[in-house]
Amino acid sequence: MVVQDFAQSALVPFAPFFAHWQESAAGAWLPRLRALTQERLQAPRHGDWSQWMALLARLPDIQPHERCFDQPCVGVMSAQPLDAAAHGELRDALMGLHPWRKGPFCLHGVTIDAEWRSDWKWARAAGALGDLRDALVLDLGCGNGYYGYRALGAGARLVLGIDPGLRFVAQFLAVNHFLRSDRLAVLPLADEDLYDQTAGVDLLLSMGVLYHRRDPLRHLNILRRLLRPGGRLLLETLVLDAPGDALLEPSGRYAQMRNVYAIPSVTRLNAWLRETGFCHIELVDLTPTTSAEQRSTEWMRFQSLADFLDPKEPSRTCEGHPAPVRAMLLAEA
């Protein structure tokens, strides 16, 4: 993808990916993908967008020698290591896209140690997903595309990542400037943008999205409609680690997050999935989130999980709710 030509057209960096997508089982989505991407990037709603694009245009052109999508640190190395000055310039440029929420990435000797150890989450999912050979994947709420690269590393043919956060799109463009994959794109879209599209993908990833939706069943309905019959959903979300049909609907914030609307028990979550047309539901993992997995780093210098828990009772959030526990479920459309 040619970041330097971005000013000429908002779609230039995504053109090779779009060409592949047009030939896929979900090729009918392409007009919507193109139109919304162009609309949102030619008139971006984030005031730093032009600054980020200027930063990307100055990134060095380094030929990749070895790329790695199947290891915890997604990355690339050149045939010769960068000298100290070039390494420092690259690090400073990537730091200009702070904060980095998902990672890690290893780009020509610069390690982006993001807030989340996303490799831990992927490791929990990988055993259940198995070989993704030739799969068409949609990663919804994808952030900067980390999981998309890992899906490619597991054999996926194409991965479409969507996330309305423009900083994440800019981070993807920076990372992919070096990784140079035409099989993955991160576009500034949300699930509602695809609600009326035809079914077509083999695997849908919804990781850390459901509890941000005012209507979680609508979200699940959209996901089911986008999957081909027999396609799989990997759903990862906050849950209440409690028996029965429990549901937490925070009246204010949850762990300092403003937009957490509903946290179900695993039993309630299973019921939601069945109600929206999913079957063969399997609980893949149930893991409390710790400050080893989500934490502040030099690449994400703001507050993180440790600041959002009750210092006297870390099993509760600072608002008094149960501390974060995340479930991962695999279901079939």
Secondary structure, DSSP 8 states (H G I E B T S, - for coil): --GGGTTT-TTGGGHHHHHHHHTSTTGGGHHHHHHHHHHHHHS-SSTTHHHHHHHHHTS-----SEEESSSSSEEEE-SS---HHHHHHHHHHHHTT----EE-EEETTEEE--SEEHHHHHHHHHHHH---TT-EEEEET-TTSHHHHHHHHTT-SEEEEE-S-HHHHHHHHHHHHHH--SSEEEES--GGGGTTS---EEEEEEES-GGG-SSHHHHHHHHHHHEEEEEEEEEEEE-B--SSS-EE--SS-BTTBS----EEBHHHHHHHHHHTT-EEEEEEEEEE--TTTB--BTTB-S--HHHHEETTEEEEETTSSB--EEEEEEEE-
